[in-house]
């Protein structure tokens, strides 16, 4: 009998590869059909791991089969990927069980004639685990082609993206970025100051046998080291919000204070909104908006769960002029972007994005920023943020905006957001986190003021 987790992992990967769903949606759908928590965790671990290491896995399939990927049936490719991943990265699972399940899964998928082929490839991989034919790290960092082979195949990142990082940072830092992206992220919480304090939350979690440590840069970040807090009352009672530390820094950069009128223009799923609501101290208000029905639903749920007051939710499209006057003291645009700064958390993004996407995304982000700027009150501030690693979407958008909007001056976040640690502010006064410097996802934010 095939392990349910492997069947679920196959379904997840097939859905992602066919374009039927992104990885988080496919995982959520598959988990709903599994009754055992261990199966749910294993299915997600396999599917996510395959997306992290897909380039290396495909290289091995080609090397051992002597066939290109496009000459193999799609079902066989996914079975080989998930099985090779288990053989190389989940060594607690007996190799024989992995191979046997793969053969049975091949037959189940209607590819009985390929069962012997799958068996042979996997047994070869298992035998040669200590001498895999993957590109080695070059001893000469100036050998660009060898460095790109290593970063794109062995470290499993798109070659175009590896080339960008290699050119900007050099081999050592580019390698550290890929290593970071291939390491599973730990669960990170943000203390909800609307209901508790970090010190009290640590005590409450400890009572539930959940051990946490404080984040390095975000004052309310707690990183889970032991236990699973999402099963307890903490989530339902609004003690915390699940939010990566780099993302938490965006709300700190916003420097919200009591009495302010704030527009969070791309607010869903609500992490920034609820953090800024706490900073209002029940004086002032936040208008939280987003475009799609589903995202509005997530936003409402987040605001309700966090017990956030003084928050109104409005459905708007930031690609069009907003239905407000120039009345806001602060407008936050955490723009939908390539997501290339979050490849550790969302590894399938690396295979969905193309280099030519960046210019198109930057144009959309610029339009959003211009529409948001129109509702900033005189003397008010405009915060632009992304979770992208690439300059076209970050300072490139800010610079393009300033060329045609002379009323807006750029602010240095060292002065504009004094609660933001200096270590995450770059030489231009922008918020910028990176895997090599901070051990965080690549996030960016810039503050502008309307004259």
C-alpha positions, -999 to +999 in steps of 0.1 A: +000+000+000+014+034-010+019+058+019-009+084+018+017+112+022+034+102-010+002+101-030-007+135-017+028+149-025+024+135-061-010+152-064+005+185-051+034+185-075+012+175-105-011+204-097+017+229-094+035+217-126+003+218-146-004+254-135-036+243-117-025+259-084+005+275-067+023+255-040+005+269-009-029+264-025-021+228-037-007+219-002-038+233+015-061+213-007-041+180-003-038+184+035-076+187+038-079+151+024-054+136+049-065+126+084-032+121+101-010+151+111+021+132+103+009+125+068+000+162+063+034+173+075+053+147+053+033+155+022+040+192+026+077+185+034+081+164+003+063+188-021+081+219-008+115+201-008+110+191-044+103+227-054+134+238-036+157+213-052+139+208-085+168+218-108+192+194-090+166+166-091+160+171-128+197+172-135+200+138-118+170+124-137+186+134-170+221+121-160+209+087-149+182+081-175+201+096-205+168+113-215+158+149-214+129+159-191+106+167-220+110+131-233+095+116-201+059+114-191+049+142-167+036+117-142+069+098-143+089+130-138+070+139-107+073+104-092+111+105-098+114+140-084+096+132-051+113+099-047+149+111-054+142+140-030+133+115-003+164+093-010+187+123-007+171+145+019+148+124+040+172+096+049+151+085+079+128+068+054+141+034+043+153+035+006+135+003-002+102+018+010+107+048-012+115+027-043+087+003-037+062+031-033+075+049-064+070+017-085+034+013-071+027+050-076+039+047-113+014+019-119-013+038-100-007+067-124-014+045-154+022+042-164+028+005-157+052+002-186+075+028-169+076+009-136+109-009-144+125+023-156+115+041-124+128+013-103+162+013-121+167+050-118+159+051-081+181+022-073+210+038-091+205+071-072+204+052-040+237+034-047+254+066-058+243+090-032+278+097-021+290+105-056+263+124-074+271+139-108+263+175-098+284+206-107+310+213-079+316+247-064+343+262-086+377+269-069+381+299-091+353+324-084+361+342-117+350+311-137+315+325-144+301+296-163+312+271-136+298+294-109+265+296-127+264+258-132+269+254-095+243+280-084+217+271-109+219+233-108+235+221-076+220+249-055+188+248-076+180+284-086+170+298-120+201+305-140+190+340-149+185+349-112+217+333-102+235+354-129+220+386-114+231+377-079+265+366-090+270+399-109+258+421-080+273+402-050+299+377-061+300+340-057+303+338-019+272+360-011+252+345-040+259+311-026+247+322+008+215+335-007+208+301-023+217+282+008+193+304+028+165+298+003+170+261+004+168+259+042+132+255+057+120+286+075+112+283+112+077+294+123+078+331+133+051+348+153+044+385+159+031+394+194-003+411+190+000+441+213-037+446+211-042+416+234-009+409+252+028+418+255+059+398+243+068+389+279+033+376+287+030+358+254+063+339+261+049+328+294+016+317+279+033+297+252+056+281+278+025+269+296+015+251+264+050+236+261+059+259+232+095+273+234+103+305+216+133+329+212+131+366+204+138+378+169+169+398+162+155+429+146+117+431+150+107+439+185+077+417+186+091+387+167+092+353+184+107+323+167+094+289+176+120+264+186+098+237+201+062+229+200+033+239+177+015+270+189-011+269+161-031+242+178-035+261+210-058+290+220-031+316+211-042+318+175-080+318+181-077+343+210-055+367+190-024+365+211-002+364+180-001+367+142+020+343+121+044+367+102+080+365+091+104+389+109+113+408+077+077+414+070+072+427+105+098+454+099+076+470+073+050+480+099+078+493+121+091+514+092+057+529+088+062+546+122+025+549+130+015+569+160-017+577+179-042+599+161-029+592+126-051+586+096-036+557+077-044+539+044-030+504+040-036+501+003-025+465-003-035+452+031-043+415+028-037+392+046-036+418+074-003+414+092+007+451+087-028+464+093-031+448+127+004+458+137-003+494+128-037+493+146-019+485+178+004+515+173-026+538+170-033+531+207-071+534+200-067+570+186-069+576+149-080+551+122-068+528+095-085+522+061-074+487+050-080+479+014-074+453-012-086+443-047-100+408-047-130+393-028-109+364-014-082+389-001-109+411+015-122+380+032-088+372+046-083+407+057-116+408+076-107+376+093-073+389+104-087+421+117-114+403+137-090+377+151-066+403+162-093+423+180-082+453+160-103+484+165-104+517+145-100+497+112-123+501+083-121+477+053-128+489+018-124+470-015-104+491-040-082+486-071-049+504-067-044+503-104-071+529-107-076+563-090-087+557-054-121+569-041-106+592-014-094+627-012-058+637-001-066+631+036-042+605+049-012+612+071+003+579+059-003+557+029+013+523+029+019+504-004+033+470+003+030+462-034+023+429-051+056+420-066+077+391-080+082+377-045+118+368-053+128+379-018+107+351-002+120+320-020+127+303+013+091+304+022+076+300-013+101+280-033+078+275-063+081+312-071+116+307-084+103+285-112+073+306-121+091+339-125+111+350-156+135+379-159+112+397-183+086+398-156+105+424-137+100+453-160+063+446-163+059+443-126+078+475-120+055+494-143+025+481-124+041+489-090+048+525-103+012+529-112+001+518-078+025+541-061+013+571-082-024+563-074-016+560-037+004+593-037-028+612-048-045+605-014-015+616+008-023+648+027+001+677+024+029+670+048+019+633+049+041+603+042+041+575+016+057+541+024+065+519-005+075+483+002+081+450-016+093+415-008+116+415-039+153+411-041+156+429-074+164+467-078+139+473-107+111+467-082+127+485-053+148+517-057+140+516-094+103+522-088+111+549-062+135+567-085+110+566-114+082+579-092+103+609-080+111+619-116+075+627-122+063+636-087+085+665-075+062+672-045+075+640-028+109+640-011+127+609+000+131+605+038+159+586+056+143+559+078+169+565+104+151+597+113+116+589+100+113+556+118+135+557+149+122+524+162+136+506+131+170+491+139+199+509+121+213+475+110+184+470+085+187+505+070+209+509+039+230+539+028+201+555+011+179+554+042+158+525+029+148+494+048+166+465+032+170+430+047+190+403+030+199+366+037+236+372+040+235+403+062+205+396+084+195+360+080+161+373+068+141+373+035+149+401+011+125+429+019+126+466+009+109+498+020+113+535+012+096+565+028+086+597+010+070+629+023+046+651+004+058+687+006 
